[in-house]
Amino acid sequence: MTKAQFVELYKQKGNFPSKAAAEKALKAFLDSITEVLVKGDSVTFTGFGTFAAVDVPEKTGKIPGSDKTYTKPAHKAPKFKAGKNLKEAVEKGA
């Protein structure tokens, strides 16, 4: 699904008066989640899931087909853990 298609669906589900209003609301929602994660906090939507910023440790590995190795430094990464209701809905195809 493209962003434009999703905005159209969001407009219909949210009963927004226009596509522009729906896109503005969606942008505010996504920007808010981003702001929370940048601060290192998490946000939970009960039944849907949790967005969190997690610490990823330093990692070393080998490049396939060569003897070269690499080191990826420790960093923070976004993570999403699906909630029970979302898992059940996807499983049922509803």
C-alpha positions in Angstrom: 0.0 0.0 0.0 1.4 3.4 -0.9 1.3 6.4 1.4 -1.4 8.0 -0.8 -3.6 4.9 -0.5 -3.1 4.8 3.2 -4.0 8.5 3.6 -7.2 7.8 1.7 -8.0 4.9 4.0 -7.2 7.0 7.0 -9.5 9.7 5.7 -12.4 7.3 5.4 -11.8 5.6 8.8 -11.3 8.9 10.6 -14.1 10.6 8.8 -11.9 13.6 7.9 -13.4 16.3 5.7 -10.5 16.2 3.2 -7.5 14.2 2.2 -5.3 17.1 3.3 -6.8 17.1 6.8 -6.2 13.3 7.1 -2.6 13.7 5.9 -2.0 16.5 8.4 -3.4 14.4 11.3 -1.3 11.4 10.2 1.8 13.5 10.0 1.2 14.9 13.5 0.7 11.3 14.8 3.9 10.0 13.2 5.9 13.1 14.3 4.7 12.7 17.9 5.8 9.0 18.0 9.2 10.0 16.5 9.6 12.7 19.1 8.9 10.2 21.9 11.4 7.7 20.5 14.1 10.4 20.0 13.9 11.2 23.7 14.5 7.5 24.4 11.0 6.9 25.8 8.3 4.4 24.6 4.6 4.8 23.7 2.1 2.0 24.2 -1.3 1.7 22.6 -3.0 -1.0 24.6 -4.1 -3.9 22.4 -2.2 -2.5 19.4 1.4 -2.5 20.4 4.4 -0.6 21.8 6.9 1.6 20.0 10.2 1.9 21.8 13.8 3.0 21.4 16.2 0.2 22.2 20.0 0.1 22.7 21.7 -2.2 20.2 25.1 -3.4 21.3 28.3 -3.2 19.1 28.4 -6.0 16.6 31.3 -7.5 14.6 30.8 -9.8 11.6 32.5 -11.2 8.6 31.7 -10.2 5.0 30.6 -13.3 3.1 33.0 -14.5 0.5 36.0 -12.8 1.9 38.2 -12.7 5.0 37.2 -9.1 5.8 35.5 -8.2 9.0 33.5 -5.2 10.1 32.4 -3.6 13.3 29.0 -1.9 13.6 29.0 0.5 16.6 26.5 0.5 19.4 23.4 2.6 18.6 19.8 3.2 19.4 17.1 1.7 17.1 13.3 1.9 16.9 11.4 -1.2 17.8 7.7 -2.2 17.6 6.2 -5.0 19.6 2.7 -6.0 18.4 -0.1 -6.2 21.0 -2.5 -9.1 21.6 -5.4 -7.6 19.7 -3.3 -6.7 16.6 -1.7 -10.2 16.6 -5.1 -11.9 16.7 -6.6 -9.6 14.0 -3.7 -10.4 11.6 -3.9 -14.1 12.4 -7.6 -14.2 11.7 -7.3 -12.0 8.6 -9.8 -9.5 10.0 
